[in-house]
Amino acid sequence: MHEYSVCRQIIAEAQKHGTPVAITLEVGELAPITVRELKSHLRELIDWGIRVKSKKGRVACECGFKGKPRVKERGHDFLLLECPKCRGARFSEVIGDKIILKSVKVTR
């Protein structure tokens, strides 16, 4: 299960800072797991506070388009994107496709 692998990586990274009681994540709109799925799976594994900030997804296509891509398909651990202008997927830049651990609150 890809989602649990992602969650375990987040947990391991947070634990490097001490004993976590809360985390803040930035989840890109184009990340391979949705915010709802991520929160759900994390809640099964930890009892920490979980705060999520969303980041808009944007691309820069080789055709010159810059903006929100069209999501053709979202699968178990993948996302197929399409440029709304040329219908291609030749992106020179993709923003909002990551999950970032922004902060960790630990016990003292």
N, C-alpha and C positions, 0 to 999 in steps of 0.2 A: 504494500500500500504506500504509494508515493507520498500521500499526505502525512502519514506518521513519520516518514523519513525526514520530511521538512520540519515537522514539529520537534523531533528529537534533536535536530541540529540547532534549532532555536533554543531549546532547553539547555543543551550542553554549553552553548555560547553564554547564555544568561548565568549559568552556574559558575562560570569562570570569574565572576565578579563577587561571589560570596553565596549566601543563602537568599535566593530571591523571594520576595513577597509580591512583587508586581513588575510587569514589563509593559513597555510601549513599543509597538511595531508600526512600521510604515509599510503598507501593502499596496503595491501598484495594481492598477486596474487591469493590466496585462500580465500579471503574475500567473504562474501555472496553477495556482489554487485560489479559490475565491475567499473573501474575508469570512463569509459564513462558514465555509468548510474548515478554514484554519482555526477559527475560534472554537468551533464544535470539537475538533480533534484535540486541541490544546486543553480544553476543559476536561476531557476524559483522562488526560495524563497528569495535569497539575491543578493545584488549588490556588494559584497565584491570581492576583488581579491582572486582567488583560485589557489593555487599551489599544485601539487600532486607529491609526490615521490613514486615510486613503490618499493615494496619489493618482492623479489623472494620467491616462495613457496617451502618448503622442508618438508619432513617427515622422521621420523625414525620408521620403522616397526619392529614388534616383530620378524620377520624372519631374521632381520639383515640388510635389505636394508636401505640405507640413501641416499636421493636425491629427485628429483622432482617426485611427484606422477602422476599417470594418472588420468585425470578428466573424469569420466564416464558420468556424467550428471551435467549440471548447470541449475537450475530452478529459479523460481521467487525469492525465498529467501533461497535456499539451494544449496549445492555442494556435489556431491557424488564422493569420491576419491577411487582410487584403487592402491595398491602396484604393480609396474610393475614386480616385481620378483615373488611374491607368489599369486598375484591377490586377496589378502585379503585386509582388512581395519582395521588391528589391530595396530594402530599407538600409539607408546608411546610418540611421540613428533610431533607437527605440528607447523611449522614456516611459517609466512606470511599469516595468516588467520584473521588478525585484521585490523581495521581502527583506526589510532591513530592521534589525533590532536597534531601536533608537535610544532606549534607556532601560535601566534595570534598577529597581528599588530593592535593597537588601536589608536584612535584619542587622541590627548593630550589636 
